[in-house]
Amino acid sequence: MKTEVSEMEERKGKGEVMCGTLDLTALPLDCVTLIISLTSPRDACRLSLVSTAFNSAAESDAVWESFLPSQYQELIPSSLSFSSKKQLYLSLCENPLLIEAGRKSFWLERVSGKKCYMLSPRDLSIIWSDNTPDYWRWVSIPEARFDEVAELRSVCWFEIRGRISISMLSPMTHYKAYLVFQPNDVYGFDYFPVNLSVGVVGTEGSKRSAYLQPRKERRRRLYWPIREEQPTPGDDVQFPKARVDKWLEVEMGEFFNEGCVDDGELEMSAVEIEGGNRKGGLIVQGIEIRAITPT
């Protein structure tokens, strides 16, 4: 007899859910609650529409606590309170929390409940950012997620790296990393693409390349040493994409966390050192590590 919730068939108009020949609506509420807790947040929302009994189970704290990450209590400020575990879950999806003294932000992917993070610029390794305000400077802007973000003034050597412990990520989850930034009179990024990569430290990771200058702002500039006309970007070279929060992002690479490595680190990098030209005019908010849910 098949007992997986994903194989249930609803008898339309009767409020019954059948699994093989078993009427699941006839099960005790505790059993229904346990079954729903083994599905996903999306499935729980769907099952809440089946019947009154299913709605009661699907809305219960027992179900929604199963979708929250372990040790979630340590992440929630004592000043916050929620009327239910579902309300807490939805808040973590919609309102990222600052953790680790404001150096990271944390939230849940709404459909799956998988953990997502953004590393602040203070949590990154940015070459020439230490006490060199002519190259980089630290600024505060109201639209940023963190107290401080990094503003690129002018460098020839552009290099940003970030690391996160793999144990902080959800197991059996597909992740993509993104460099999140804003142009601010950007220049010098229209000749050579930035090399992007994501991978476990000590291994070969996935690679991408991207122009950090929006396509509409790319134009020929003169700089020393004189270069030939810039090459036409290939199909595999990205341009920045707009986000809902009004920032821009480029995909750095992807990583599947099989959940079998707990002591390793995932490293993300963005490097452009080959051109030799001056470049600047970016405000970097951070590197986002986002769980990807299959559509």
C-alpha positions in Angstrom: 0.0 0.0 0.0 1.4 3.4 -0.9 1.4 5.9 1.9 3.3 8.9 0.5 1.3 12.1 0.7 2.6 13.1 -2.7 0.5 10.3 -4.2 -2.7 11.2 -2.5 -5.8 11.8 -4.7 -8.5 14.2 -3.6 -12.1 13.2 -4.1 -13.5 16.4 -5.4 -16.6 17.6 -3.7 -16.3 15.1 -0.8 -13.4 16.6 1.2 -11.7 13.2 1.2 -8.0 12.4 0.5 -7.3 8.9 -0.6 -4.0 7.1 -0.5 -4.4 3.8 -2.3 -7.6 2.6 -0.6 -6.9 4.4 2.7 -9.1 7.5 3.5 -6.6 9.8 5.2 -9.3 12.1 6.5 -10.4 9.2 8.7 -7.0 9.1 10.5 -6.5 10.6 14.0 -5.5 14.2 14.0 -2.0 13.4 15.4 -1.4 11.0 12.5 -2.5 13.6 9.9 -0.2 16.2 11.6 2.7 13.9 11.5 2.1 13.1 7.8 1.9 16.8 6.8 5.0 17.6 8.9 7.0 15.2 6.6 6.0 17.1 3.5 7.0 20.8 2.7 5.6 24.2 3.5 4.0 24.4 0.0 2.3 21.0 0.5 1.1 22.0 3.9 -0.6 25.1 2.5 -2.2 23.0 -0.2 -3.4 20.3 2.2 -5.0 22.9 4.5 -7.6 23.4 1.8 -8.7 19.7 1.7 -10.9 19.6 4.8 -11.5 21.1 8.2 -9.4 18.3 9.8 -6.5 18.8 7.4 -6.7 22.6 7.9 -6.4 22.1 11.7 -3.4 19.9 11.3 -1.7 21.9 8.6 -2.0 25.1 10.6 -0.6 23.6 13.8 2.6 24.6 15.5 3.8 21.0 15.4 3.7 21.1 11.6 5.3 24.5 11.1 8.0 23.9 13.8 9.1 20.9 11.7 9.8 23.4 8.8 11.9 25.7 10.9 15.7 25.1 11.1 17.2 23.4 14.1 18.2 25.7 16.9 16.2 28.5 15.4 15.5 29.9 18.9 19.1 31.1 19.1 18.5 33.3 16.0 15.3 35.1 17.2 15.8 38.3 19.2 14.1 38.1 22.6 12.2 41.3 21.6 10.3 39.5 18.9 7.2 37.4 19.6 4.9 35.5 17.3 1.4 34.1 17.8 2.2 30.9 16.0 5.1 28.9 14.4 3.6 29.6 11.0 3.7 33.3 11.6 7.4 32.9 12.7 8.1 30.9 9.6 6.6 33.5 7.3 8.4 36.3 9.1 11.8 34.5 8.5 10.9 34.3 4.8 10.0 38.0 4.5 12.3 39.7 7.0 15.9 38.6 7.0 17.6 38.6 10.4 21.0 40.0 11.1 23.2 37.4 12.8 26.9 37.2 13.9 27.0 40.8 15.1 25.5 42.1 11.9 28.1 40.5 9.6 25.5 38.2 7.9 21.8 38.1 7.3 19.7 35.0 7.4 16.3 34.0 6.0 14.3 31.1 4.7 13.3 30.3 1.2 9.6 30.6 1.3 8.5 27.5 -0.7 11.0 25.0 0.8 12.1 26.5 4.1 15.8 26.1 3.1 18.3 28.4 4.7 19.7 31.4 2.8 22.3 33.9 3.7 24.0 37.2 2.7 27.5 37.9 3.7 28.1 41.6 4.4 31.1 43.4 3.0 32.7 43.3 6.5 32.4 39.5 6.3 34.3 39.5 3.0 37.9 39.7 2.0 38.1 42.8 -0.3 41.6 43.6 -1.6 42.8 47.2 -0.8 39.8 47.9 1.4 41.8 48.2 4.7 42.6 51.8 5.5 42.9 52.8 1.9 40.0 55.2 1.3 41.3 56.3 -2.1 40.5 52.7 -3.2 37.6 51.6 -1.1 35.6 53.3 1.6 33.0 52.2 4.1 29.7 54.0 3.9 26.2 53.8 5.3 23.2 54.1 3.0 19.5 53.7 4.0 18.6 51.1 1.4 21.3 48.7 2.5 20.7 45.6 4.6 23.8 46.2 6.7 25.1 49.1 8.8 28.1 49.5 6.4 28.6 48.7 2.8 31.8 49.0 0.6 32.1 51.7 -2.0 34.7 51.1 -4.7 36.4 54.4 -5.5 39.2 53.3 -7.9 41.4 50.2 -8.2 43.2 48.3 -10.9 43.2 45.0 -8.9 39.5 44.1 -8.2 39.2 41.0 -5.9 36.4 40.1 -3.5 36.2 36.7 -1.7 33.8 35.3 0.8 33.5 32.0 2.7 30.7 30.3 4.6 30.8 27.0 6.6 29.0 24.3 4.7 27.4 23.2 8.0 25.4 26.4 8.0 23.6 25.4 4.7 20.6 23.1 4.4 21.5 19.5 3.3 20.4 18.1 0.0 19.9 21.6 -1.4 20.9 23.4 -4.6 22.4 26.8 -3.9 23.5 29.7 -6.2 25.6 32.6 -5.1 25.2 36.2 -6.3 27.3 39.3 -6.0 24.8 42.1 -5.0 25.7 45.7 -5.8 24.7 49.1 -7.1 26.4 51.3 -9.7 27.4 54.7 -8.6 28.9 56.5 -11.6 30.4 53.1 -12.5 33.4 53.0 -14.9 36.1 50.6 -16.1 34.0 47.4 -15.9 33.0 47.5 -19.6 36.2 46.2 -21.1 36.9 43.0 -19.3 34.4 40.7 -17.6 34.9 39.8 -13.9 35.7 36.2 -13.3 33.3 34.6 -10.8 33.5 31.2 -9.1 31.9 29.2 -6.3 33.3 26.0 -4.9 34.4 24.1 -1.8 37.8 25.4 -0.6 40.5 23.2 -2.1 38.4 21.9 -5.0 37.5 23.1 -8.5 34.2 25.0 -8.4 31.7 26.3 -10.9 32.7 29.4 -12.9 31.0 32.3 -14.5 32.0 35.7 -16.0 30.1 38.9 -16.0 30.4 42.6 -16.9 29.5 44.6 -13.7 28.7 47.6 -15.8 25.0 47.5 -16.9 24.6 46.8 -20.6 23.1 50.2 -21.4 26.1 51.9 -19.7 28.8 50.1 -21.7 30.8 52.4 -23.9 34.3 52.8 -25.1 36.7 54.6 -22.8 40.3 55.6 -23.1 42.8 54.5 -20.5 46.4 53.5 -20.1 47.8 51.2 -21.3 46.0 51.5 -24.6 44.0 48.4 -25.5 42.3 47.3 -28.7 38.6 47.7 -29.1 36.8 45.7 -26.5 35.6 42.3 -27.5 31.9 41.5 -28.1 30.5 39.7 -25.1 29.8 36.0 -25.8 26.5 34.3 -24.9 28.1 32.9 -21.7 29.0 36.3 -20.3 26.4 37.9 -18.0 25.2 41.4 -17.4 23.7 42.6 -14.1 20.1 41.8 -13.4 17.7 44.0 -11.4 16.4 42.7 -8.1 13.1 43.4 -6.4 15.0 45.4 -3.7 16.4 47.8 -6.4 19.9 46.4 -6.2 21.6 44.5 -9.0 23.1 41.0 -9.0 25.2 38.7 -11.1 25.3 34.9 -10.6 28.7 33.8 -9.3 28.1 30.0 -9.5 26.3 27.1 -8.0 26.8 24.4 -5.4 24.8 21.3 -4.4 25.1 20.6 -0.7 24.8 16.8 -0.3 24.9 17.1 3.4 27.9 14.7 3.8 30.5 17.4 4.6 30.2 19.4 7.8 33.6 20.8 8.3 34.4 22.3 4.9 33.9 25.9 3.6 32.2 27.2 0.5 34.2 30.0 -1.2 32.8 32.6 -3.6 35.1 34.9 -5.5 34.9 37.9 -8.0 38.2 38.8 -9.6 39.3 41.1 -12.4 43.0 41.7 -12.5 43.9 41.1 -16.2 42.8 44.4 -17.7 45.1 46.7 -15.8 42.7 49.6 -16.1 41.2 51.7 -13.4 37.7 50.9 -12.4 35.3 52.1 -9.8 31.8 53.4 -9.0 30.3 50.3 -7.3 28.6 50.0 -4.0 28.8 46.4 -2.8 26.2 45.1 -0.4 27.5 41.6 -0.2 27.4 38.0 -1.5 24.1 36.2 -1.3 23.8 32.4 -1.0 20.3 31.5 -2.1 18.6 28.2 -2.0 17.0 27.3 -5.4 13.7 25.5 -5.5 12.9 23.4 -8.6 9.9 24.8 -10.5 
